[in-house]
Amino acid sequence: MKRNLLAIAIPALLVAASANASIEVWNKDGNKVDFYGRVKAANNITDRGQAGEGDDTSARLGMSGQTQITDSVTGYGRWEYEAKAGKNSDNEVRYAFAGLNFGDFGSFDYGRNDGVLKAITAYTDVLPQFGGEAANNSWNVLSARTKAVATYRNNNFFGLFDDLSFALQYADNGDNATTFDSKLAKVKLDSDGDFDGFSGESREAYGANVQWRIFDTGLTAGAGYAQTAGKSAKYQDEDGYVDGIKRVKTWSAGIKYDNYNLYLAANYFQTKFNTYYDAFEEHHRDPKIKGVELVAQYGIDLEVGRLTPSLAYVQHKVSSDEVGYYDEDHKEGRNLVKYVSLGATYDLNKNFSAIVEYKFNLLKKQDIGAELNTIRESNGRHPYKPGTKDVLGVGLIYQF
């Protein structure tokens, strides 16, 4: 690409006000480059001491490109960066991958990309400000963005069925870090026991998904499975016993309807942690995480823009087979997240939106999620207040 072209295109990105989904800065001889971006100015209003409270302003900038190699082979790449501007903000490279598209024979790429189950969890990850809890590699396998993933995708089943697609994925030392560690996130149940928390290190994983667009009905059904490979890092307690994870498995299924301005979606997933005591080569506790997410939205065209009210229910909970932990006799305190969401998105045009969402937090004080949702600061104003309060999220979004 010529330098004088970049000198013109890059400043144009900063002043563009009427672009569509992205800005095309180069399209010649089979080579194409697009830039896109988003600025979200948002705030989550709730009691201090809860995770995610306060300023949630961020900015994203991304680039996607493709080049025609032969009549049937195309090279492509994508990069996206996000800078957060709120309190204790950090930055992240969200995507960075490159690959080859072979037409009806599918595509293959490698780099930082969405986990293979993200295609299914995305059905309900459409709320104005909140949502997306199922896309969490700390709890589930290949459910969110992860590093070092090789992905094969085919969007029309080798040209035979346009409505059937599938994907295969392998993560080499990716962000699928879930382990079960008794010395980390302790949540007090009573004087006799603590909850064993989740933590871990990068590890291998693999998975697959399949999706079916059901004719012209507006319905899409999808399912996926992923698991880690091999044993995780282990912890040796004071008695010399090694406590760890042998394998983590996640499966997910979802369905969505998108037609006539109506959007309905449902997701269910389950993750199982095969724990063991290495000293005796025996399984132990085998905790599970189960989750359900439901979303309903309806778009209303107005004289200026479009209003989309949104209603959702989200609940994820943990269970264990061991008596004394979260078994059937100890159901209280198992919820990781539980809330009802009521909100709306007002798209003034294709580039500018206003969002509002109220989260009715249904967690109890003894829930695991209340502890995880609490910022513990010894010198804070509310160091011991559990994260059970409602949250109001408001914001403005500009995107190109």
The 8 nearest C-alpha neighbors of each residue, nearest first, counted from 0:
[[1, 2, 4, 5, 25, 3, 30, 32],
 [0, 2, 4, 3, 5, 6, 25, 7],
 [1, 3, 5, 4, 6, 0, 7, 8],
 [2, 4, 6, 5, 1, 7, 8, 0],
 [5, 3, 7, 2, 6, 1, 8, 0],
 [6, 4, 8, 2, 7, 3, 9, 1],
 [7, 5, 3, 4, 8, 9, 2, 10],
 [6, 8, 5, 4, 9, 10, 3, 11],
 [9, 7, 5, 11, 10, 6, 24, 4],
 [8, 10, 11, 12, 5, 7, 6, 13],
 [11, 9, 12, 13, 8, 7, 14, 6],
 [10, 12, 8, 9, 13, 14, 15, 7],
 [13, 11, 10, 9, 15, 14, 8, 22],
 [12, 14, 10, 11, 15, 9, 16, 8],
 [13, 15, 11, 12, 16, 10, 17, 9],
 [16, 14, 12, 13, 11, 17, 18, 399],
 [17, 15, 18, 14, 350, 399, 13, 12],
 [16, 18, 15, 19, 350, 399, 349, 348],
 [19, 17, 399, 16, 22, 21, 15, 20],
 [18, 20, 21, 399, 349, 17, 350, 22],
 [21, 19, 399, 18, 35, 22, 349, 398],
 [22, 20, 35, 399, 19, 34, 33, 18],
 [23, 21, 34, 33, 24, 35, 18, 399],
 [22, 24, 33, 25, 32, 34, 21, 26],
 [25, 23, 33, 32, 8, 22, 26, 34],
 [26, 24, 32, 31, 23, 27, 33, 30],
 [27, 25, 31, 30, 32, 29, 24, 28],
 [26, 28, 30, 29, 25, 31, 66, 32],
 [27, 29, 30, 26, 67, 31, 66, 25],
 [28, 30, 67, 27, 66, 31, 26, 65],
 [31, 29, 66, 27, 26, 28, 65, 67],
 [30, 32, 26, 25, 65, 64, 66, 29],
 [31, 33, 64, 25, 24, 63, 23, 26],
 [34, 32, 23, 63, 22, 62, 24, 64],
 [35, 33, 62, 22, 21, 61, 23, 63],
 [36, 34, 21, 61, 399, 60, 22, 62],
 [37, 35, 60, 59, 399, 398, 61, 34],
 [36, 38, 398, 59, 58, 397, 39, 399],
 [37, 39, 58, 397, 396, 57, 398, 59],
 [40, 38, 396, 57, 56, 395, 41, 58],
 [39, 41, 56, 395, 394, 396, 38, 57],
 [42, 40, 394, 55, 56, 393, 39, 54],
 [41, 43, 54, 55, 53, 393, 392, 44],
 [44, 42, 392, 53, 52, 391, 54, 390],
 [43, 45, 391, 390, 53, 392, 42, 52],
 [46, 44, 390, 52, 47, 389, 43, 391],
 [47, 45, 48, 49, 388, 44, 52, 390],
 [48, 46, 49, 45, 52, 381, 380, 53],
 [47, 49, 374, 373, 381, 46, 50, 382],
 [50, 48, 373, 386, 374, 372, 47, 52],
 [51, 49, 372, 52, 373, 374, 48, 386],
 [50, 52, 49, 53, 43, 55, 54, 372],
 [53, 51, 43, 50, 49, 45, 44, 47],
 [54, 52, 43, 42, 44, 55, 51, 45],
 [53, 55, 42, 85, 56, 41, 43, 86],
 [56, 54, 41, 42, 85, 53, 57, 40],
 [57, 55, 40, 41, 84, 39, 85, 54],
 [58, 56, 83, 84, 39, 82, 38, 55],
 [57, 59, 38, 82, 81, 37, 39, 83],
 [60, 58, 81, 37, 36, 80, 38, 82],
 [61, 59, 36, 80, 79, 35, 37, 81],
 [60, 62, 79, 35, 78, 34, 36, 80],
 [63, 61, 34, 78, 77, 33, 35, 79],
 [64, 62, 77, 33, 76, 32, 78, 34],
 [65, 63, 32, 31, 76, 75, 33, 77],
 [64, 66, 75, 31, 74, 30, 76, 32],
 [65, 67, 30, 74, 29, 73, 68, 75],
 [66, 68, 73, 29, 69, 30, 74, 72],
 [69, 67, 73, 72, 66, 74, 70, 71],
 [70, 68, 72, 71, 67, 73, 66, 74],
 [69, 71, 72, 68, 67, 73, 102, 101],
 [70, 72, 69, 101, 102, 73, 68, 100],
 [73, 71, 101, 69, 68, 100, 70, 67],
 [74, 72, 67, 100, 68, 99, 66, 75],
 [73, 75, 99, 66, 65, 98, 100, 67],
 [76, 74, 65, 98, 64, 97, 99, 66],
 [77, 75, 97, 64, 96, 63, 98, 65],
 [76, 78, 63, 96, 95, 62, 97, 64],
 [77, 79, 95, 94, 62, 61, 63, 96],
 [80, 78, 61, 94, 93, 60, 92, 62],
 [81, 79, 92, 60, 93, 59, 91, 61],
 [82, 80, 59, 91, 58, 90, 92, 83],
 [81, 83, 90, 58, 57, 59, 84, 89],
 [84, 82, 57, 88, 89, 90, 85, 56],
 [83, 85, 56, 57, 88, 82, 86, 55],
 [86, 84, 54, 88, 55, 56, 83, 87],
 [85, 87, 88, 54, 84, 53, 55, 83],
 [88, 86, 85, 89, 84, 83, 54, 55],
 [89, 87, 85, 83, 86, 84, 90, 82],
 [90, 88, 83, 82, 87, 91, 84, 85],
 [89, 91, 82, 81, 83, 88, 92, 80],
 [92, 90, 81, 93, 80, 82, 89, 83],
 [91, 93, 80, 94, 79, 81, 90, 95],
 [92, 94, 79, 80, 91, 81, 95, 144],
 [95, 93, 79, 78, 111, 112, 92, 96],
 [94, 96, 78, 111, 77, 110, 79, 112],
 [97, 95, 110, 109, 76, 77, 111, 94],
 [98, 96, 76, 108, 75, 109, 77, 110],
 [108, 97, 99, 107, 75, 74, 76, 109],
 [98, 100, 74, 107, 106, 73, 75, 108],
 [99, 101, 106, 73, 72, 102, 105, 74],
 [102, 100, 72, 104, 105, 106, 71, 103],
 [103, 101, 104, 105, 100, 71, 72, 106],
 [104, 102, 157, 158, 105, 101, 155, 153],
 [103, 105, 101, 157, 102, 153, 106, 158],
 [106, 104, 153, 101, 103, 152, 102, 100],
 [107, 105, 100, 152, 99, 151, 101, 153],
 [106, 108, 151, 98, 99, 150, 100, 152],
 [98, 109, 107, 97, 150, 149, 99, 96],
 [108, 110, 149, 96, 148, 97, 98, 150],
 [111, 109, 96, 147, 148, 95, 112, 146],
 [112, 110, 146, 95, 94, 145, 96, 147],
 [111, 113, 144, 94, 145, 110, 114, 146],
 [114, 112, 144, 143, 117, 145, 115, 111],
 [115, 113, 141, 143, 142, 144, 117, 116],
 [114, 116, 117, 141, 207, 168, 113, 118],
 [117, 115, 142, 118, 119, 114, 141, 223],
 [118, 116, 142, 120, 119, 143, 114, 115],
 [117, 119, 116, 121, 120, 115, 122, 208],
 [120, 118, 117, 121, 116, 122, 253, 221],
 [119, 121, 117, 122, 118, 133, 134, 123],
 [122, 120, 124, 119, 123, 118, 117, 125],
 [123, 121, 120, 119, 124, 264, 255, 253],
 [122, 124, 121, 125, 264, 294, 120, 265],
 [125, 123, 131, 121, 130, 122, 126, 120],
 [126, 124, 123, 127, 130, 122, 121, 131],
 [127, 125, 128, 130, 129, 124, 309, 123],
 [126, 128, 354, 344, 129, 356, 343, 125],
 [129, 127, 126, 392, 356, 130, 354, 355],
 [128, 130, 126, 127, 131, 356, 392, 358],
 [131, 129, 124, 132, 126, 128, 125, 123],
 [130, 132, 124, 134, 133, 129, 123, 120],
 [131, 133, 134, 130, 135, 336, 124, 313],
 [132, 134, 135, 131, 120, 142, 290, 139],
 [135, 133, 143, 142, 132, 131, 120, 117],
 [136, 134, 137, 133, 143, 138, 142, 139],
 [135, 137, 139, 138, 175, 140, 142, 143],
 [136, 138, 177, 135, 176, 139, 175, 198],
 [139, 137, 136, 135, 177, 140, 270, 288],
 [138, 140, 136, 249, 135, 270, 137, 142],
 [139, 141, 142, 136, 175, 249, 225, 226],
 [142, 140, 114, 116, 143, 115, 136, 175],
 [141, 143, 116, 117, 134, 114, 140, 136],
 [144, 142, 134, 114, 117, 113, 135, 141],
 [145, 143, 113, 112, 114, 111, 146, 142],
 [146, 144, 174, 111, 112, 173, 114, 113],
 [145, 147, 111, 173, 148, 174, 110, 112],
 [146, 148, 110, 171, 173, 170, 111, 172],
 [149, 147, 170, 110, 109, 169, 146, 150],
 [148, 150, 109, 169, 168, 108, 170, 147],
 [151, 149, 168, 108, 107, 167, 148, 109],
 [150, 152, 107, 167, 166, 106, 168, 108],
 [153, 151, 166, 106, 105, 165, 154, 150],
 [152, 154, 105, 164, 165, 156, 155, 166],
 [153, 155, 164, 156, 152, 165, 163, 105],
 [156, 154, 161, 158, 160, 164, 163, 157],
 [157, 155, 158, 160, 159, 164, 153, 163],
 [158, 156, 103, 104, 159, 155, 153, 105],
 [157, 159, 103, 155, 156, 160, 161, 104],
 [158, 160, 157, 156, 155, 161, 103, 163],
 [161, 159, 155, 162, 156, 163, 158, 157],
 [160, 162, 155, 163, 158, 159, 156, 154],
 [163, 161, 212, 160, 211, 155, 164, 213],
 [162, 164, 211, 155, 160, 161, 156, 210],
 [165, 163, 154, 210, 155, 153, 156, 209],
 [164, 166, 209, 208, 153, 152, 210, 154],
 [165, 167, 152, 208, 207, 151, 153, 209],
 [168, 166, 207, 151, 150, 206, 152, 208],
 [169, 167, 150, 206, 205, 149, 207, 115],
 [168, 170, 205, 149, 148, 204, 171, 150],
 [171, 169, 148, 204, 173, 203, 147, 205],
 [170, 172, 203, 173, 147, 148, 169, 204],
 [171, 173, 202, 203, 201, 170, 147, 174],
 [174, 172, 146, 170, 201, 171, 147, 175],
 [173, 175, 145, 201, 176, 146, 136, 202],
 [176, 174, 136, 173, 140, 201, 202, 177],
 [175, 177, 199, 200, 201, 174, 137, 202],
 [176, 178, 137, 199, 198, 175, 138, 197],
 [179, 177, 199, 198, 197, 244, 180, 176],
 [178, 180, 197, 196, 243, 198, 244, 195],
 [181, 179, 196, 182, 197, 183, 195, 178],
 [180, 182, 195, 183, 196, 179, 185, 194],
 [183, 181, 180, 184, 185, 195, 196, 234],
 [182, 184, 196, 181, 180, 185, 195, 197],
 [185, 183, 196, 186, 195, 182, 197, 181],
 [186, 184, 194, 193, 195, 183, 196, 187],
 [185, 187, 194, 193, 188, 184, 367, 370],
 [188, 186, 193, 189, 185, 194, 192, 190],
 [189, 187, 193, 192, 186, 194, 190, 365],
 [188, 190, 191, 187, 192, 193, 186, 365],
 [189, 191, 192, 188, 187, 193, 186, 323],
 [190, 192, 189, 193, 188, 323, 187, 324],
 [193, 191, 189, 188, 190, 187, 194, 323],
 [192, 194, 187, 186, 185, 188, 195, 191],
 [193, 195, 186, 185, 196, 187, 324, 192],
 [196, 194, 181, 185, 180, 193, 184, 179],
 [197, 195, 184, 180, 183, 179, 181, 185],
 [196, 198, 179, 178, 180, 177, 195, 184],
 [199, 197, 178, 177, 179, 180, 176, 196],
 [198, 200, 176, 178, 177, 232, 201, 197],
 [199, 201, 176, 202, 232, 177, 198, 175],
 [202, 200, 176, 172, 174, 173, 175, 199],
 [203, 201, 172, 173, 175, 176, 200, 204],
 [202, 204, 172, 171, 228, 170, 227, 173],
 [205, 203, 227, 170, 228, 226, 169, 202],
 [206, 204, 169, 168, 225, 226, 170, 227],
 [205, 207, 225, 168, 224, 167, 226, 115],
 [208, 206, 167, 166, 223, 224, 115, 168],
 [207, 209, 223, 166, 165, 222, 115, 224],
 [208, 210, 165, 221, 222, 164, 223, 166],
 [211, 209, 221, 164, 220, 163, 165, 222],
 [210, 212, 163, 220, 219, 162, 213, 221],
 [213, 211, 219, 162, 214, 218, 163, 220],
 [212, 214, 218, 211, 219, 216, 215, 162],
 [213, 215, 216, 212, 162, 217, 218, 211],
 [216, 214, 217, 213, 218, 212, 162, 258],
 [215, 217, 218, 214, 213, 258, 256, 212],
 [218, 216, 257, 256, 258, 215, 219, 213],
 [219, 217, 256, 216, 213, 255, 212, 257],
 [218, 220, 212, 255, 211, 254, 213, 256],
 [221, 219, 254, 211, 210, 253, 255, 212],
 [222, 220, 210, 253, 209, 252, 119, 254],
 [223, 221, 252, 251, 208, 209, 253, 119],
 [222, 224, 208, 251, 207, 250, 116, 209],
 [223, 225, 250, 206, 207, 249, 251, 208],
 [226, 206, 224, 249, 205, 140, 248, 250],
 [227, 225, 248, 247, 204, 205, 140, 249],
 [226, 228, 204, 247, 203, 246, 205, 229],
 [229, 227, 204, 203, 246, 226, 230, 202],
 [230, 228, 246, 245, 227, 231, 203, 202],
 [229, 231, 245, 244, 246, 232, 228, 243],
 [232, 230, 244, 233, 245, 243, 229, 178],
 [231, 233, 243, 230, 234, 199, 200, 244],
 [234, 232, 243, 242, 231, 241, 235, 244],
 [233, 235, 242, 241, 236, 243, 232, 180],
 [236, 234, 241, 240, 239, 242, 233, 237],
 [235, 237, 239, 238, 240, 234, 241, 242],
 [238, 236, 239, 235, 240, 241, 234, 182],
 [239, 237, 236, 240, 235, 241, 278, 242],
 [238, 240, 236, 237, 235, 241, 278, 234],
 [239, 241, 235, 238, 236, 278, 242, 276],
 [242, 240, 235, 277, 234, 276, 233, 278],
 [241, 243, 276, 234, 233, 275, 240, 235],
 [244, 242, 233, 274, 275, 179, 234, 241],
 [245, 243, 274, 231, 246, 178, 273, 230],
 [244, 246, 230, 273, 274, 231, 229, 243],
 [245, 247, 273, 244, 227, 230, 229, 272],
 [248, 246, 272, 227, 226, 271, 273, 249],
 [247, 249, 226, 271, 270, 225, 246, 227],
 [250, 248, 270, 225, 269, 140, 224, 139],
 [251, 249, 224, 223, 269, 268, 225, 270],
 [250, 252, 268, 223, 222, 267, 224, 269],
 [253, 251, 222, 267, 221, 266, 268, 223],
 [252, 254, 266, 221, 265, 220, 119, 267],
 [253, 255, 220, 265, 219, 264, 221, 266],
 [254, 256, 264, 219, 263, 218, 122, 265],
 [255, 257, 218, 263, 217, 262, 264, 258],
 [258, 256, 262, 217, 261, 255, 218, 263],
 [257, 259, 217, 261, 260, 256, 262, 216],
 [258, 260, 261, 257, 262, 298, 297, 217],
 [261, 259, 298, 258, 297, 262, 257, 299],
 [262, 260, 297, 259, 258, 257, 296, 298],
 [261, 263, 257, 296, 256, 295, 297, 260],
 [262, 264, 295, 256, 255, 294, 296, 261],
 [265, 263, 255, 294, 254, 123, 293, 122],
 [264, 266, 293, 253, 254, 292, 255, 294],
 [267, 265, 253, 292, 291, 252, 293, 254],
 [266, 268, 291, 252, 290, 251, 253, 292],
 [267, 269, 251, 290, 250, 289, 252, 291],
 [268, 270, 289, 288, 250, 249, 290, 251],
 [269, 271, 249, 288, 248, 287, 139, 289],
 [270, 272, 287, 248, 247, 286, 273, 249],
 [271, 273, 247, 285, 286, 274, 287, 246],
 [274, 272, 285, 246, 245, 244, 247, 271],
 [275, 273, 244, 283, 285, 282, 245, 243],
 [274, 276, 282, 283, 281, 277, 243, 242],
 [277, 275, 242, 278, 281, 280, 279, 241],
 [276, 278, 280, 279, 241, 275, 242, 281],
 [277, 279, 276, 280, 240, 241, 281, 239],
 [278, 280, 281, 277, 276, 275, 240, 282],
 [281, 279, 277, 276, 278, 275, 282, 283],
 [280, 282, 275, 279, 276, 283, 277, 278],
 [283, 281, 275, 274, 276, 273, 280, 284],
 [282, 284, 275, 274, 285, 281, 276, 321],
 [283, 285, 321, 320, 319, 286, 274, 282],
 [286, 284, 273, 272, 274, 283, 319, 320],
 [285, 287, 319, 318, 272, 284, 271, 320],
 [288, 286, 271, 318, 270, 317, 272, 319],
 [287, 289, 317, 270, 316, 269, 318, 271],
 [290, 288, 269, 316, 315, 268, 317, 287],
 [289, 291, 315, 268, 267, 314, 316, 269],
 [290, 292, 267, 314, 266, 313, 315, 268],
 [291, 293, 313, 266, 265, 312, 123, 314],
 [294, 292, 265, 312, 311, 264, 313, 266],
 [295, 293, 311, 264, 263, 310, 123, 265],
 [294, 296, 263, 310, 262, 309, 311, 264],
 [297, 295, 309, 262, 308, 261, 307, 310],
 [298, 296, 261, 307, 260, 308, 262, 299],
 [297, 299, 307, 260, 306, 261, 300, 305],
 [300, 298, 306, 305, 307, 301, 297, 260],
 [301, 299, 305, 306, 304, 298, 302, 303],
 [300, 302, 303, 305, 304, 299, 306, 347],
 [301, 303, 304, 300, 305, 347, 299, 306],
 [304, 302, 301, 347, 305, 348, 300, 346],
 [303, 305, 347, 346, 348, 301, 302, 300],
 [304, 306, 300, 346, 301, 299, 345, 347],
 [307, 305, 345, 299, 298, 344, 346, 300],
 [306, 308, 298, 344, 343, 297, 299, 345],
 [309, 307, 343, 296, 342, 297, 344, 306],
 [308, 310, 296, 342, 343, 341, 295, 307],
 [311, 309, 341, 295, 340, 294, 296, 342],
 [312, 310, 294, 340, 293, 339, 295, 313],
 [311, 313, 339, 293, 292, 338, 340, 294],
 [314, 312, 292, 337, 338, 291, 293, 339],
 [315, 313, 337, 336, 291, 290, 292, 316],
 [316, 314, 290, 336, 335, 289, 334, 291],
 [315, 317, 334, 335, 333, 289, 288, 290],
 [318, 316, 288, 333, 287, 334, 289, 286],
 [319, 317, 325, 287, 286, 326, 288, 333],
 [320, 318, 286, 325, 326, 321, 284, 285],
 [319, 321, 284, 326, 285, 286, 322, 318],
 [320, 322, 284, 319, 324, 323, 326, 325],
 [323, 321, 324, 326, 320, 325, 328, 319],
 [322, 324, 321, 325, 326, 192, 329, 328],
 [323, 325, 322, 326, 321, 319, 194, 329],
 [326, 324, 318, 319, 329, 330, 333, 323],
 [325, 327, 319, 329, 328, 320, 324, 322],
 [328, 326, 329, 330, 325, 318, 322, 320],
 [329, 327, 326, 330, 325, 322, 323, 331],
 [330, 328, 325, 326, 327, 331, 324, 323],
 [329, 331, 327, 328, 333, 325, 332, 326],
 [332, 330, 329, 333, 366, 365, 325, 334],
 [366, 331, 333, 365, 334, 367, 330, 363],
 [332, 334, 317, 316, 366, 331, 330, 367],
 [335, 333, 316, 366, 336, 332, 315, 368],
 [334, 336, 368, 316, 315, 367, 333, 366],
 [337, 335, 315, 314, 368, 334, 338, 362],
 [336, 338, 314, 361, 313, 362, 360, 315],
 [339, 337, 360, 361, 359, 313, 312, 358],
 [338, 340, 312, 359, 311, 358, 313, 341],
 [339, 341, 358, 311, 310, 357, 359, 312],
 [342, 340, 310, 357, 356, 309, 358, 311],
 [341, 343, 356, 309, 355, 308, 357, 340],
 [344, 342, 308, 309, 307, 355, 354, 356],
 [343, 345, 354, 307, 306, 353, 127, 346],
 [346, 344, 306, 353, 352, 305, 347, 307],
 [347, 345, 352, 305, 348, 304, 351, 344],
 [346, 348, 304, 352, 351, 345, 303, 305],
 [347, 349, 346, 350, 304, 351, 352, 305],
 [350, 348, 351, 19, 346, 347, 20, 352],
 [349, 351, 398, 348, 397, 399, 352, 19],
 [350, 352, 397, 348, 396, 347, 349, 346],
 [353, 351, 346, 396, 345, 347, 395, 354],
 [352, 354, 395, 345, 344, 394, 396, 346],
 [355, 353, 344, 394, 393, 127, 343, 395],
 [354, 356, 393, 342, 343, 392, 394, 127],
 [357, 355, 342, 392, 341, 391, 128, 127],
 [356, 358, 391, 341, 340, 390, 342, 392],
 [357, 359, 340, 390, 389, 360, 339, 391],
 [358, 360, 389, 339, 338, 340, 361, 357],
 [359, 361, 338, 389, 362, 358, 388, 387],
 [362, 360, 338, 337, 359, 363, 387, 339],
 [363, 361, 387, 360, 337, 366, 369, 364],
 [364, 362, 366, 365, 387, 361, 369, 332],
 [363, 365, 366, 385, 369, 387, 362, 386],
 [364, 366, 332, 363, 367, 369, 188, 331],
 [332, 367, 365, 369, 368, 363, 334, 364],
 [368, 366, 370, 369, 335, 332, 334, 333],
 [367, 369, 335, 371, 366, 370, 336, 372],
 [370, 368, 386, 372, 366, 385, 367, 371],
 [369, 371, 373, 372, 368, 367, 385, 386],
 [372, 370, 368, 369, 373, 367, 386, 374],
 [371, 373, 386, 369, 50, 370, 49, 368],
 [374, 372, 49, 386, 370, 371, 385, 50],
 [373, 375, 48, 49, 50, 376, 372, 382],
 [376, 374, 382, 373, 377, 383, 48, 379],
 [377, 375, 379, 382, 378, 374, 381, 48],
 [376, 378, 379, 382, 375, 380, 383, 381],
 [377, 379, 376, 380, 382, 381, 375, 383],
 [380, 378, 376, 382, 381, 377, 375, 48],
 [379, 381, 382, 378, 48, 47, 376, 377],
 [380, 382, 379, 384, 383, 48, 47, 376],
 [383, 381, 376, 375, 379, 377, 384, 380],
 [384, 382, 381, 385, 375, 373, 376, 48],
 [383, 385, 381, 382, 386, 48, 373, 49],
 [386, 384, 369, 373, 387, 364, 370, 383],
 [385, 387, 369, 373, 372, 49, 388, 370],
 [386, 388, 362, 369, 385, 360, 363, 364],
 [387, 389, 386, 360, 390, 46, 45, 359],
 [390, 388, 360, 359, 358, 45, 387, 391],
 [389, 391, 45, 358, 44, 357, 43, 392],
 [392, 390, 357, 44, 43, 356, 358, 45],
 [391, 393, 43, 356, 355, 42, 44, 128],
 [394, 392, 355, 41, 354, 42, 356, 391],
 [393, 395, 41, 354, 40, 353, 42, 355],
 [394, 396, 353, 40, 39, 352, 354, 41],
 [397, 395, 39, 352, 351, 38, 353, 40],
 [398, 396, 351, 38, 350, 37, 39, 352],
 [399, 397, 37, 350, 36, 38, 396, 351],
 [398, 21, 20, 35, 36, 18, 350, 19]]
